[in-house]
């Protein structure tokens, strides 16, 4: 079983995924797997994946795990955390550990192997954002879980291991350190100014219009003031809301339009650019938070994390967000 261990100095949790154990010689950089012409995520190969936990677009009367679907969610065959068991929190002197209990799922975004997420039509792409919402709602009923991290890796450099367009989610028994830092920082700002910092960022960015990539009535995409990498972007709802789960289909439709335009602009700047796409939202079963704002972060993989970055925690970004925004706005779609 995987195990969670807590760093006693920094307070961060590390997953020791023993089932994924490798020898030193196994740690080589692989390209995105083509699986020799066989893809476990394609229609007709449903028996090669664990039983689906959610499906959209199947015709009435068709059996479960059949090849008739538009979007399918299945447990990861090689999960970082497992759903069976108890947390069994333990102390070992000054160290803390617990069983690696959680959920690790794969959202198969299209039945067509050749589809790229960037190119999906609206009625297909919106299913992915509905699946995020519906799976978070379902997993929130498990009292062992405190947070669901939703993410997409696109391209070899971003960690993608299969060609077929997909995203993932991991339900966690602890809060991610990055989310805790956001919650703490935004709460500190709220206590000082009695306003949400994300709402203030949106207000200032729309007024200054130097880091605003694109917008619609419900969302803005901006290059953040202090980006970690070139072309980093945030997609943020205009109206204050701390929970992604609260979004209705109308909002998810507007979100789909914004994500589609944002990713197409990114791809037009650098075709095939690898990126990570991550949802940040409030903890499970939390009451609405006045100080926090759910959002997506897009982090392209264009720079390397080397010794200085690891040792200092600083990121070195060779491009200003103002220049990145200008390039993104000027491309022809």
N, C-alpha and C positions, 0 to 999 in steps of 0.2 A: 504493500500500500504506500502511496506517496506520503510525504511528511512535510509539515510546515514548521520551520524553525525561525525564531525571532532573534534578530541581531540585538544584543543587549546594549549596544552603544547608540546606534541610530534608530532603533525601534522598528526597523523594516522587517517584513516577513519574507523568507526565502522558501520556495517550493523545492524539495528534494524529490524528484520524480524517478524513483528507483526502477520502475518498470521500463523507463527509457534509457537505462544504464548502457554506457558505451565504454569500450576500451580506448586508450589514448589514440591508437591508430585509426579509430573510427571517426574522429573529429576532423573531417575534411569538408571543404566547402562544396556543396552540391548545387547544380543548376536546378531550376524548376523541373519537377519530374513529369515526364511525358508518359511514364508507365508502359513504354513499348507499344503504344497504340491502345492499351486498355486503360479505361478511366473508371474508378469505382463510383464516381458521382454521376455518371451518365445514365439516362433511362435504359432499363433492361438489366442493369447491374445492381439493383436494389438489395439483392441477397448478400452482397459483399460488404454492406454497411450494417451497423446495428439498426434495430427497428426504429422507424421514424417517430418523432414526438410531436411533429406538426407538419401539416401539408396544406397547400392552397392549390385550387384549380383542378382537383380530381373530379371526374364525372361521377354522378350519383350511381351507386351500386357497384363501383369498382372496388376490389379488395384492397386492404391496407398493404402498403409496401409494393403496390403494383407500379408499372412504368408510366401511368397516366397522371401527370402533375405539372404544375407551373413553378412551384417553389417547394422545397423539402428541407426539413430540419431533422438532423440525426445526431445522436451522441458521437463524439469523436472516438474513433477506434483505438487511438493511443492517447488517452486523456492525461492532462497534467494533474487533475484531481478526480477522485472517484465519488460516486453518489451514494454507494452503500457503506454503512457503518456509522459510528459515533465519533465525535471530535476527540474525546478522551484527552483533554488538556492536562499536561503534566509539567512539573518543574524538575529541573536537574541542577541543583545548586542555584547559580545565578541565571541559568538558561531556561527558556520556555519553549515547549514544542506541543504539537497536536497532530492528530491524524490528518492526512491530506484529503479532507472531505469537501466535495463541491460538485459542480456539474461543468462539463466541457462539451459544447455542442457545435456543430457545423451547419451553417445556413447555406444551402445550395441555391444560388440566386437565379439560375435559369436551367432548363433541361438541355439547352443547346451548348455543346462543349466549346464551340468557337466564339460564343458571345463574350465580349468584354463588358464589365460593369458600366464603364463610361458610355458605351453605345446602346445600352438597354433602352427600349421605349418606356415611356412614362408608366403605362399600365403594368409593365413587368417590374421595373425598378421599385415602384411603391410597395410591392409585396415584401421586399427585404425590410423596409422600415416598419411595416406592420408586424413582420415576424419578430423584429427586435422588441417591439412593444409587448406583443402577446406572450413571448417567452419570458420576459422580465416579470410580467404580471403573474404568470404561472409559478415561476421559481420563487417569487416573493412569499408564497404560501409556506415554504419550508423554513421553519424557525432556525435552522442551522446556518442559513445564508444571510449575510449582511450587505452584500453588494454583487451586482452583475456587471462585469466588464465586457463591453461589446467592441469588437475591432475587426478591421479588414487589413490584411497584408497583400499588397499587390507588387509583384516582381520579386526576383531572386534576392536582391539586396535588402528588401523589406521583410523577408522571411517566408514568402510564399513557397509551398512545397508541391502544389498541384496546379496544373494549368487551368482546370475548370473553375469558372468564377464562383467564389464562395467567400463568406465571412465567418466569424466565430464568436462565441460568447463563453465566458467562464464565470460561474457563480462561485463566490468566495465566502468563507466564514469570517473573514476579517476585512477591514476597509483598506483599500490600496493607499500607500503612502502619498502618492501624487494627489489623489482626491482629498485626502486629509489636509494636505498643505493648501489646496484650493479652498476648502471649507474654512480652515482657520484664517487664511489671509482675507477672504471676503467677509468673514464675521468681524475681524478686527476693523476693517474699513467701515462696515455698517455701524459698529459701536461708536466710531468717531464721527461719522457724517450722517448717520441715520438714512443712508441710501445704499442701494445695491451697486457694487462696483461695476458689474457687467452692464447694468442699465446706463451708468455714467459713461462707460467706454463706448457703448453704441451711440449715445447722444453726441459725444465729442467726435467720434470718427465720422459720423454722417455730416456733422457741421464742417469739419476740417477737409474731408474728402481727399485725403492724400494716401490713405491706406484702405479705402473702401473698394473692394474688387467688384462686387456686384450686389444687387439687392432686389427684393420684391416686397410686396405689402406685409409679409409676415417674417422674413428673415433677411439678415445681412451676412455677407462673407467679407472678412477683412484680413489683412496681414497684420498680426499683432505687433505692438510697439517694440517688443524685445523678443524676436523670433529665435528659435534654436537652430533652424536650418533655412537655407534659401527657399522661398516660396511656401513657407509654413502659412497655413490659413486656419481661421476659426469660422465656423458657421453657427450663428447665434440667433435665437428667436427675438424679434423686436419687443414683444410683450413679456413681462416678467413671469417666469415659471421655473420652478426648481426641479420638476419631475418630467422626464421624457414619457413616462407611462401615461401621463394625463393628456397626451396629444390625441385629438380625434382624427378621423380620416381626412377631413378638410385640411388640417394643419400638416398631416403627413404628405398630402398631395403638394402643398406649397413647399415643404421641405424637399421632396423629390425633385421638383423643378430647380430649386437652389443648388442641391448637390450635383445634379446633372450639369448645370451650366458651369459650376465651379470646377468640376473634374475635367470637363471638356476644355476649359480655358487652360488648366494646368497641362493637359496633354498636348494642346496646341503650342504651348511654349516649348516643351521638351517631350516629343512623342515617346510613349512607352515609359515615362518616368516612374520609378518605383516609389511607393509611398505607404505609410500606415495611416489608417483612418479610424479614429477612436471616439467613442461616446463617453462623455462625462455627465453624470446625472446624480441626483441625491441618493443617499443610502436607502436600502429597502425598508419599507414600512415607516419611513420618516414622515413627519408632518410637513406641510409646505414650509419652505425656508425663505424668509424675507431677504436674506443676504446672498443667496446662491442662485445661479442661472444655469440650466442645463445647456450643453452645446456639444458640437463635434469639433475635433481637432484633426487637421490633415498635416502630416509631417513627412515631406518627401525625403528620400534617402539619397542625398547628393554629397554629403561630407562624411568623413570618417571620425569616429570617436577614438582618440588616441590617448597617450599618457597624460598630457596636460589636462584634458577634459575629465578623464577618470579621477585624476588626483585632486583637481580643484573644484570640480562641479561646474566650471564655466564652459559655455559653448562658444566656439569661434565660428561666426557666420560671415562669409565673405561678401554677402549681398545685403544691402539695407532693405527693410520692408517697404520703403517708399518706392525704390527701384523695382522690386518684385511686383508690387501692385501695379505700377505703370506698365510693365511687360504684360501682365495678366489682363489688364483692361484693354490693351491695344491689339491683342490678337484677334484675328477674324475667325468666327465660328461658322 
